[in-house]
Amino acid sequence: MGETFGEQFSRLAGLMFICGTIQQLVPTKLRHYVEKLWANLVNYFYPYVHITFHEYTRGMHNEAYSCIRTYLGSKSSKKATRLTAEKSVDSMSLAISLDEGQEIIDEFNGVQFQWQAYKEMIEGTSSSSRSGRSGASIPLEKSFYVLVFHKTYREMVTGTYLEHVMEEGKAIQLSNRKRKLYTNKNSDNWYWNGGKWSHINFTHPATFDTLAMDPKKKQEIINDLTAFRKGKDYYAKIGKAWKRGYLLHGPPGTGKSTMIAAIANFLEYDIYDLELTSVENNAELKQLLIDTRSKSVIVIEDIDCSLDLTGKRNKKTESSEKSEEEKDSNSGQDEEDKNTNKSKVTLSGLLNFIDGIWSACGQERIIIFTTNHVDKLDPALIRRGRMDMHIEMSYCKFEAFKVLAKNYLDIDSHHLFEEIRQLLEETNVSPCDVAENLMPKTDSSDAEHCLMDLIQAIKAAKEKERLKGDKEVKAANKFKANLLKRFTSIKKSAKVMK
């Protein structure tokens, strides 16, 4: 391929020399016709097509250039003799690319394509603030790639090859980039603070290997995520947007936030933590969705506390029911209620956010809701098709404990395990409480000391549950006695009236 390109360019150089000589001999009036004839002659005999990809087009960065640069960097590191390397703030590794004037041959489906990297200096007028002299001209660097291929493969290039280059380049960029944790800003600051989302680097270390959960349930989630990640063609085939919803529900401290981090790390996606109480209305919610990227996890935590989305669509008329509902909603939720009153996001707007027409504006998205009280949510919000997989994050059982013991103490078995198994079957203890007791408190703490601390903590929790149960039983018996006493009193009064 390289020899063929060299031969063709040598012949073209010879023809250019002949053309220049002819132009000097041809009268000026006939030169236009000679040049046109020459161009047609070159197009007829020269079999190669050139496509140029500039770094900037119309003052904006060309995304195609970035993808090509990344793609060729992965190829040229083994083939080219001169390379450039740089590291950006958002990248975890060095970015390797072709140096100026270098060429590389890429093979795709048995066909060879030649890529060439170029840089040229052009004159640009700078302001006095930049150059120190008004109207001074400074050189600007213009970078571009040129793809050269035989015209026989024009359809392959425009149909599949360039698409392949773009997808591979994007995939490499995603794998090399530092992932982000985003949170939505107040809409008043969108214009001045550069967008709707602010972010930090996402560095949470949670993985499915360290997640305290029943292994069978964990593997089921991993299989579902793997099928989703590979499901681009399948989702297109069935006519659905490439997204999936997960509902994480369970008591506090059971690892819902850790599960979100593990999912994001497994898929290598960014996380968008959406605070609904900061969203003013449905239109703003839609704008936030549009401004999220593909390959992301969109999270709404404690959705039962975020807005009035509990499914009570019909207004209750009985005063007793109203007072009970007000008491329920105000219990320990003063701050949430203040924020809720400011937001006009409706259940309908949220449903459109999840699976309406605008939800298909991006690809490869995971939407996750978390709640401590799944029974409070409107069934329409969590039905299958919106929240495709319901994951119960339960109290710590023995299988989950073994994962924690391996993580914290690096042990797979111990003579105290059987006692811990029995206690966990009889007592509700959250994984975070178990982990806290397994963590060594001093340098001298060994595995047995930590396990004994855990046993004492579980026994204390068991005793607390027993006392709470006894208290509830006494309260129930007292209520029954008072009710019976009141009923007896009413019955006596009725006899007296007769």
QUIHU-V172211 format. One record per residue. N is the residue number from 1. RES is the residue in three letters. SS is DSSP state (2 for helix, 1 for strand, 0 for the rest). PSI is psi in whole degrees, 0 to 359 (NA if undefined). NEAR is the number of other ideal C-beta (glycine too) atoms within 12 Angstrom. Layout:
BEGIN
n = <N	N>
res = <RES	RES>
ss = <SS	SS>
psi = <PSI	PSI>
near = <NEAR	NEAR>
END
This chain:
BEGIN
n = <1	2	3	4	5	6	7	8	9	10	11	12	13	14	15	16	17	18	19	20	21	22	23	24	25	26	27	28	29	30	31	32	33	34	35	36	37	38	39	40	41	42	43	44	45	46	47	48	49	50	51	52	53	54	55	56	57	58	59	60	61	62	63	64	65	66	67	68	69	70	71	72	73	74	75	76	77	78	79	80	81	82	83	84	85	86	87	88	89	90	91	92	93	94	95	96	97	98	99	100	101	102	103	104	105	106	107	108	109	110	111	112	113	114	115	116	117	118	119	120	121	122	123	124	125	126	127	128	129	130	131	132	133	134	135	136	137	138	139	140	141	142	143	144	145	146	147	148	149	150	151	152	153	154	155	156	157	158	159	160	161	162	163	164	165	166	167	168	169	170	171	172	173	174	175	176	177	178	179	180	181	182	183	184	185	186	187	188	189	190	191	192	193	194	195	196	197	198	199	200	201	202	203	204	205	206	207	208	209	210	211	212	213	214	215	216	217	218	219	220	221	222	223	224	225	226	227	228	229	230	231	232	233	234	235	236	237	238	239	240	241	242	243	244	245	246	247	248	249	250	251	252	253	254	255	256	257	258	259	260	261	262	263	264	265	266	267	268	269	270	271	272	273	274	275	276	277	278	279	280	281	282	283	284	285	286	287	288	289	290	291	292	293	294	295	296	297	298	299	300	301	302	303	304	305	306	307	308	309	310	311	312	313	314	315	316	317	318	319	320	321	322	323	324	325	326	327	328	329	330	331	332	333	334	335	336	337	338	339	340	341	342	343	344	345	346	347	348	349	350	351	352	353	354	355	356	357	358	359	360	361	362	363	364	365	366	367	368	369	370	371	372	373	374	375	376	377	378	379	380	381	382	383	384	385	386	387	388	389	390	391	392	393	394	395	396	397	398	399	400	401	402	403	404	405	406	407	408	409	410	411	412	413	414	415	416	417	418	419	420	421	422	423	424	425	426	427	428	429	430	431	432	433	434	435	436	437	438	439	440	441	442	443	444	445	446	447	448	449	450	451	452	453	454	455	456	457	458	459	460	461	462	463	464	465	466	467	468	469	470	471	472	473	474	475	476	477	478	479	480	481	482	483	484	485	486	487	488	489	490	491	492	493	494	495	496	497	498>
res = <MET	GLY	GLU	THR	PHE	GLY	GLU	GLN	PHE	SER	ARG	LEU	ALA	GLY	LEU	MET	PHE	ILE	CYS	GLY	THR	ILE	GLN	GLN	LEU	VAL	PRO	THR	LYS	LEU	ARG	HIS	TYR	VAL	GLU	LYS	LEU	TRP	ALA	ASN	LEU	VAL	ASN	TYR	PHE	TYR	PRO	TYR	VAL	HIS	ILE	THR	PHE	HIS	GLU	TYR	THR	ARG	GLY	MET	HIS	ASN	GLU	ALA	TYR	SER	CYS	ILE	ARG	THR	TYR	LEU	GLY	SER	LYS	SER	SER	LYS	LYS	ALA	THR	ARG	LEU	THR	ALA	GLU	LYS	SER	VAL	ASP	SER	MET	SER	LEU	ALA	ILE	SER	LEU	ASP	GLU	GLY	GLN	GLU	ILE	ILE	ASP	GLU	PHE	ASN	GLY	VAL	GLN	PHE	GLN	TRP	GLN	ALA	TYR	LYS	GLU	MET	ILE	GLU	GLY	THR	SER	SER	SER	SER	ARG	SER	GLY	ARG	SER	GLY	ALA	SER	ILE	PRO	LEU	GLU	LYS	SER	PHE	TYR	VAL	LEU	VAL	PHE	HIS	LYS	THR	TYR	ARG	GLU	MET	VAL	THR	GLY	THR	TYR	LEU	GLU	HIS	VAL	MET	GLU	GLU	GLY	LYS	ALA	ILE	GLN	LEU	SER	ASN	ARG	LYS	ARG	LYS	LEU	TYR	THR	ASN	LYS	ASN	SER	ASP	ASN	TRP	TYR	TRP	ASN	GLY	GLY	LYS	TRP	SER	HIS	ILE	ASN	PHE	THR	HIS	PRO	ALA	THR	PHE	ASP	THR	LEU	ALA	MET	ASP	PRO	LYS	LYS	LYS	GLN	GLU	ILE	ILE	ASN	ASP	LEU	THR	ALA	PHE	ARG	LYS	GLY	LYS	ASP	TYR	TYR	ALA	LYS	ILE	GLY	LYS	ALA	TRP	LYS	ARG	GLY	TYR	LEU	LEU	HIS	GLY	PRO	PRO	GLY	THR	GLY	LYS	SER	THR	MET	ILE	ALA	ALA	ILE	ALA	ASN	PHE	LEU	GLU	TYR	ASP	ILE	TYR	ASP	LEU	GLU	LEU	THR	SER	VAL	GLU	ASN	ASN	ALA	GLU	LEU	LYS	GLN	LEU	LEU	ILE	ASP	THR	ARG	SER	LYS	SER	VAL	ILE	VAL	ILE	GLU	ASP	ILE	ASP	CYS	SER	LEU	ASP	LEU	THR	GLY	LYS	ARG	ASN	LYS	LYS	THR	GLU	SER	SER	GLU	LYS	SER	GLU	GLU	GLU	LYS	ASP	SER	ASN	SER	GLY	GLN	ASP	GLU	GLU	ASP	LYS	ASN	THR	ASN	LYS	SER	LYS	VAL	THR	LEU	SER	GLY	LEU	LEU	ASN	PHE	ILE	ASP	GLY	ILE	TRP	SER	ALA	CYS	GLY	GLN	GLU	ARG	ILE	ILE	ILE	PHE	THR	THR	ASN	HIS	VAL	ASP	LYS	LEU	ASP	PRO	ALA	LEU	ILE	ARG	ARG	GLY	ARG	MET	ASP	MET	HIS	ILE	GLU	MET	SER	TYR	CYS	LYS	PHE	GLU	ALA	PHE	LYS	VAL	LEU	ALA	LYS	ASN	TYR	LEU	ASP	ILE	ASP	SER	HIS	HIS	LEU	PHE	GLU	GLU	ILE	ARG	GLN	LEU	LEU	GLU	GLU	THR	ASN	VAL	SER	PRO	CYS	ASP	VAL	ALA	GLU	ASN	LEU	MET	PRO	LYS	THR	ASP	SER	SER	ASP	ALA	GLU	HIS	CYS	LEU	MET	ASP	LEU	ILE	GLN	ALA	ILE	LYS	ALA	ALA	LYS	GLU	LYS	GLU	ARG	LEU	LYS	GLY	ASP	LYS	GLU	VAL	LYS	ALA	ALA	ASN	LYS	PHE	LYS	ALA	ASN	LEU	LEU	LYS	ARG	PHE	THR	SER	ILE	LYS	LYS	SER	ALA	LYS	VAL	MET	LYS>
ss = <0	2	2	2	2	2	2	2	2	2	2	2	2	2	2	2	2	2	2	2	2	2	2	2	2	0	0	2	2	2	2	2	2	2	2	2	2	2	2	2	2	2	2	2	2	0	0	1	1	1	1	1	1	1	0	1	1	0	0	1	1	0	2	2	2	2	2	2	2	2	2	2	2	2	2	2	2	2	2	0	0	0	1	1	1	1	0	0	0	0	1	0	0	0	1	1	1	1	0	0	0	0	1	1	1	1	1	1	0	0	1	1	1	1	1	1	1	1	1	1	1	1	1	1	1	0	0	2	2	2	2	0	0	0	0	0	1	1	1	1	1	1	1	1	1	1	1	1	1	1	2	2	2	2	2	2	2	2	2	2	2	2	2	2	2	2	2	2	2	2	2	2	2	2	2	2	1	0	0	1	1	1	1	1	0	0	2	2	2	0	0	0	0	0	0	0	1	1	1	1	1	0	0	0	0	0	0	0	0	0	0	0	0	0	2	2	2	2	2	2	2	2	2	2	2	2	2	2	2	0	0	2	2	2	2	2	2	2	0	0	0	0	1	1	1	1	1	1	1	0	0	0	0	0	0	2	2	2	2	2	2	2	2	2	2	2	2	0	0	1	1	1	1	0	0	2	2	2	0	0	0	2	2	2	2	2	2	2	2	2	0	0	0	0	0	1	1	1	1	1	0	0	2	2	2	2	0	0	0	0	0	0	0	0	0	0	0	0	2	2	2	2	2	2	2	2	2	2	2	2	0	0	0	2	2	2	2	2	2	2	2	2	0	0	0	0	2	2	2	2	2	2	2	2	2	0	2	2	2	2	0	0	0	0	1	1	1	1	1	1	1	0	0	2	2	2	0	0	2	2	2	2	0	0	0	0	0	0	1	1	1	1	0	0	0	0	0	2	2	2	2	2	2	2	2	2	2	2	2	0	0	0	0	0	0	0	2	2	2	2	2	2	2	2	2	2	0	0	0	0	2	2	2	2	2	2	2	2	0	0	0	0	0	0	0	0	2	2	2	2	2	2	2	2	2	2	2	2	2	2	2	2	2	2	2	2	2	2	2	2	2	2	2	2	2	2	2	2	2	2	2	2	2	2	2	2	2	2	2	2	2	2	2	2	2	2	2	0>
psi = <315	318	321	314	318	318	316	318	327	317	320	322	321	319	323	321	318	319	317	321	317	320	327	332	336	138	153	322	334	356	323	316	326	317	319	318	320	317	316	323	318	315	329	318	334	117	4	148	140	132	126	135	107	150	324	137	123	39	0	148	135	114	326	321	317	317	318	318	316	316	311	329	321	332	319	340	338	347	317	155	337	122	163	151	139	161	121	169	324	5	145	348	170	142	116	136	165	139	165	134	357	151	152	144	124	137	134	120	39	1	140	138	140	130	139	136	131	151	141	151	132	156	135	142	124	161	166	332	331	318	341	350	128	130	6	150	128	149	141	144	132	116	145	157	148	126	126	130	160	140	344	331	24	314	323	319	309	338	312	324	310	325	320	315	316	314	317	318	317	318	319	319	318	320	334	344	157	126	156	151	114	151	146	144	166	138	337	339	5	312	317	336	21	52	179	343	142	158	160	167	137	114	20	130	1	137	171	336	326	358	126	101	157	128	323	316	321	316	326	318	317	316	320	317	321	317	322	315	328	9	21	308	324	315	323	323	318	358	35	151	144	81	163	143	140	132	117	119	149	173	163	146	11	4	27	315	323	322	318	315	320	320	314	320	323	317	345	47	157	162	131	107	102	117	103	328	347	358	126	320	180	323	320	324	320	319	322	320	316	329	5	155	162	169	59	159	119	121	133	105	148	55	335	340	349	311	174	78	38	6	3	79	326	133	133	140	334	133	327	321	322	314	325	319	318	320	319	312	334	349	107	20	33	314	320	321	323	315	323	322	333	334	140	20	132	168	320	318	322	323	320	327	322	309	26	187	320	343	346	15	352	174	163	64	139	129	125	129	143	149	149	347	82	334	345	348	146	131	329	334	330	14	160	140	330	300	92	330	122	121	114	121	100	180	163	123	181	321	320	323	321	326	317	321	323	319	314	325	353	43	146	341	159	154	344	353	321	318	320	322	312	318	320	331	336	349	141	109	133	152	327	327	321	314	321	322	337	342	125	133	333	170	333	356	124	181	317	322	318	321	323	321	318	317	316	321	320	319	321	319	322	317	322	319	320	315	322	320	318	320	319	322	316	318	320	318	320	320	318	319	316	321	318	320	319	321	319	321	319	321	318	319	323	323	320	320	325	NA>
near = <23	17	12	18	26	15	15	23	21	14	19	23	15	14	21	19	14	18	22	17	13	20	20	13	13	18	12	12	8	14	18	14	16	23	18	13	18	24	17	13	18	20	16	12	15	23	21	30	22	27	26	23	31	27	27	19	15	7	10	12	16	22	19	28	30	31	30	43	39	37	38	40	37	29	30	31	25	14	22	26	13	18	26	23	17	16	15	17	11	19	23	20	20	16	29	29	35	37	25	21	18	28	31	36	26	33	18	25	14	10	21	27	39	37	40	34	32	26	23	18	14	16	13	17	16	17	14	12	9	15	15	11	13	12	13	16	16	18	15	18	17	21	30	28	41	30	37	32	32	23	19	13	28	21	15	23	30	17	13	18	29	29	18	24	34	24	21	25	31	27	21	29	31	28	20	24	27	22	32	29	28	30	28	35	27	23	25	12	15	21	11	10	15	12	21	29	33	21	26	17	17	29	15	25	14	25	23	29	19	25	40	42	38	25	20	13	27	29	17	19	34	27	17	26	32	17	20	33	26	15	22	20	10	15	22	13	10	12	9	20	30	29	37	37	36	39	36	41	32	30	24	22	23	33	40	38	29	34	42	37	30	36	42	37	28	29	35	28	40	35	40	39	35	40	33	39	30	30	35	28	22	25	19	29	40	26	24	38	38	22	27	39	28	25	31	36	46	43	39	44	30	30	42	31	31	35	42	31	36	27	22	20	15	8	9	15	9	10	10	11	15	15	13	15	21	16	13	20	24	16	14	11	25	13	14	24	21	12	23	27	17	21	30	23	35	24	29	21	29	40	29	24	43	40	27	20	14	24	30	23	22	25	26	31	36	42	43	46	43	40	35	24	23	28	13	27	33	27	21	21	38	39	18	16	20	32	34	29	30	28	36	25	39	26	32	42	31	28	26	37	44	29	32	39	34	24	25	27	30	15	23	13	17	26	14	27	26	16	21	39	26	18	32	35	19	20	30	26	38	32	42	26	31	40	32	20	34	41	23	21	16	10	7	9	19	19	24	21	22	31	35	22	29	41	31	19	29	35	23	19	26	22	17	18	20	16	14	15	16	14	14	14	14	14	14	14	14	14	14	14	14	14	14	14	14	14	14	14	14	14	14	13	12	11	10	9	8	7>
END
